[in-house]
C-alpha cells in the first residue's frame, strides 16, 4: 500500500511540473533562471549522453527513491565585469519519495568530457549556488556550459544530472586598438575584388563594425568598400593605375562605446594596358640635304617598369633612306639625301610595348642648299606684234631654273657682233628680254637672230643661245589671215615637238609659197568634246609677195588636207568664225563676221620649261548685221523687187536673186541683162572667152570660134567628163535666202554625187544632189536638222541618157524637179513617178539663210573628206550646163580641177 502511494506522488510530481527558481546574485553580479515547460521527467540517477546530454534511465527502484532537478536545463547570464564570487544562479533538486529528506542533498558541477578547460565557476555543495571563480572576459569566452550533479549524501546510487549554460554579457569595457597604425595592401589595376591585406584589432570588444571614413583621392569611397564584420576591403570597379596609383583609406572600427581608426594604403599594381604614345600624331622634321640627321621620336608609355619598355620599328615608307634605333626610337639617314630628287619623305613608325603599339606619321622635309648650277638650255622665241607695239615690248623670260632654292639668279647678254644685239635688253634680276625703246623703229620686216644669254647664282653659272623670230604684223596680214584647227594637240605639244615649223613648211609647200612668206601670228588652245584643239592663225604670200585670198587658202586646205597632214604629221581641219552660226540678226538681215583690227589682244603660249615661247596677236572677231540689196528698205523689213524696173533686155525673163536679179535670155542673146545680141550685134572686146575668136557675120550678127572643149556661146566650157573620184570646185554660195540651181547629167552608175556644198566644220548647213538607186535624192539642212527628198523617173536615171535636175530655194522651202516633169496639154504630170518634191524648213528652227562656206563641189567628194550626211561619194559620167541663178557656170574657171576631162564623149 505504501509503495502504491509513493508511486502516486511521483506521478503527481511529474504532472504538476515542480520547478526551482534562481536567486539574484549580489555584488554587481546577476543571474537569471529560465523555466522550461513541464514535461515527463526521468527518474533520478540518469546520466547525460550525446550532444543532448540526456540522462540514462535507472532501474525502477531508483525512480521511486530518486532525485529530480527542478529544471531540465539551467540558463544564466552574467556581465563580464561582475566581481569574482558573484552569484550567478542556484540549482535545486528534490527527492521523489521523501520530501523530508532533501536536506541530505549535495551539489557539484563538472566540465563536459570534451572541454579542455575547467569553467571559472564554483558551486556551494549544500545550497547549489553557483558563483564566479575568477574574472570573466566577453572577448575571450562568451558562454560557458557545465553539467550539474545532485546526490544523496551517503548514498551513491541516488543522484540527478542537469545542464547549466552561462552567457557572459559584454559591457564594452576594452578600448579598441588596431595592430598597426598604417596598413599596406596591393591590388592589380583593372581587376575588381579583394585587396591582399586587411586591418586587424589588437584588442577590443567583438561586437564592433568596420567602415571607411575617408579616402585620398576622394573618389575611393565610391569604388572601395569594407566588410563591416571582417574588415576585408574590396574594390567594386576596375582601377586605372595611370590615373591614380595609390589610395589612402581611413578605416574606422566602432563598438557601442569605443572607436578607433587606422590608415590602409592600397597600391595599384601596374598591368601592361596602355600602348606607347608619341608626342604628336603627325611629327614633322626638317633636315639639310647632304648632311647626316638624328631625329628623336620619344614615345612614352603610361605604364611602368617592364610594362613600359618600348621597341620602335618603321612600319611603312622610306626604309631605303632611313633606319630607326629599335630601343631609343631615333631616326638616322643611311644614305645621302638630295633635295633635288627627294624633297619630302613620309613614313609610319610604330612603338611597341608587349602586344600593344602606337603609331605616328613622320614627315621629313628636306632643306635645300646651294649645291647645283643653274639649268639653262637653248630656247626659241616667236614674237608677233603690231609695229607700233614693239617699243619696250617684253619678248620672253629667259627659261633658267635653279633647282636650289638658296640660289639667287642674275642674268645678262653675252656681247656679240650682231646688228641686232643692241636691239634686245635683259633685266638682270628677272631675266626678261625686252625690245629697246630707241631702236625698235628699225624693225620693218621679220627678223631672225641668235642671242647668247648667261645666268649665275653667285657660285655657279650657265649660258645658252636664244633663237629670236620677231615679226611685225600688219593690218593687211591679219585681214587676209585664216585659221586651221589642229586636232588633239595642246599648245605645249605643238611648240615643244617643233610641230610649228613642220606645219608652216607643209602649208607653204601646199600653197606654192615659201616658209618665210607664211607667218603664223596666233595660237589659241580650246577644247571640243573634251579633247584639246589648237587654233592656228596665219597668212601667206605668193611668190610675187602678194597675199593669198582667204577663200583660196581655205579651199586649198579643204581639198589638200590629207597631203598637209602627211607632211606635217598633224590632223587639221579648216577653221571658221562661228559668231554667225546661230544667225541672231533681225528680220532679213545677214550676219557677217568681221575682224576688228582696232581691238587686237596679245596671246602668250609656251612649252613646258619655256624652251619655246610664242606671243601672237589675236584680232577680235565681231558679227555685223547687214541688209542685202534686195532687202535694203526699212532696215531689211521689206523686199525690194528689182525686176519691177524691167532690167532684162531683148525679151529676157527677170528673176529676183539675193544679189538683186538675174536674166534668163532667149536664144541668140547673152549677158547679164541679155544685152549681147548674136544675131544683129557686132564683135566687142572679150566677147569670146578662153582664146576664142569673134567673127562678124556678113548678114549681121557675130559668132565665136572656140577652142576644142569650149562649147558655150561665148566660148564658155559648159560640159566635162568626170572619171571615178574626180571633181571640180567653184566659189561658195555663202548666205542665200533664195537661189536656183540646174544641171544636166548623163551616167550609167546607180549611185553617185552630182553637187555638194556645206560648212568647213561639216555640221549645220548642207546642200547635196545625189543619185541613190537610180533615182535623184536631194539633202538639205539649214541649221542642224538634215532633210532628204526623192524624185524619180520610170527606169531611173542610170540609163546613159541626159537628164536635167532643177532646184529652186526660197523662204526656207525647196522645190526639186527631174526632167521638167512630162506634162499633158493641161500641164498635168503624166507619169507615175514623183518627178517633183518639196522640202520645208522646220517651223521651230529660226535660221533664215542657207549659210555655207565650203567651195561648191561638182562631181565626187574628195576621199579625205569625212562627210557622214550624204550616202553617195563617187560619180562617173558627164555633167553640162550647170546654172546658178540662171547664169551658166563656166567649167573652165574652177577653183580646183581634180581629174576631170573637157567635153563629153558622144
Secondary structure, 3 states (H helix, E strand, C coil): CHHHHHHHHHHHHHHHCCCCCCCCCCCCCCCCCCCCCCCCCCCCCCCCECCCCECCCCCHHHHHHCEEECCCEEEEEEECCCCCCCEEEECCEEECCCHHHHHHEEEEEEECCCCCCCCCEEECCCCCEEEECCCCCCCCCCEEEEEEEEEECCEEEEEEEEEEEEEEECCCCCCCEECCCEEEEEEECCCCEECCCCCCEEECCCCCEEEEEEEECCCHHHHEEECCCCCCEEECCCCCCCCCCEEEEEEEEECCCCEEEEEEEEEEECCCCCCCECCCCEEEEEEECCCCCEEECCCECCCCHHHHCCEEEEEECCCCCEEECCCCCEEEECCCCCCCCCCEEEEEEEEEECCEEEEEEEEEEEECCCCCCCECCCEEEEEEECHHHCCCCEEEECCCECCCCCCCCEEEECCCCCCCHHHEEECCCCCEEEECCCCHHHCCCCEEEEEEEEEECCCCEEEEEEEEEEEECCHHHHHCCEEEEEECCCHHHHHHCCHHHHHHHHHHHHCCCCHHHEEEEEEEEEEECCEEEEEEEEEEECCCCCECCHHHHHHHHHHCHHHHHHHHCCCEEECCCHHHCCCCCCCCCEEEEEEEEEEEEEEEEECHHHCEEEEEEEEEEEEEEECCHHHCECCCCECCCHHHHCCCCCCCEEEEECCEEEEECCCCEECCCCCEECCCCCCCCCCCCCCCEEEECCCCCEEEECCCCCCCCCCCCCEEEEEEEEEEEECCCCEECEEEEEEEEEECCCCEEEEEECCCCCCCCEEEEEEECCEEEEEEECCCCEEEEEECCCCCCCCCCCEEEEEEEECCEEEEEECCCCECCCCCECCCCCCEEEEECCCCCCCCCEECCCCEEEECCCCCCCCCCCCCCCCCEEEEEEEECCEECCCCCCCEEEEEEECCCC
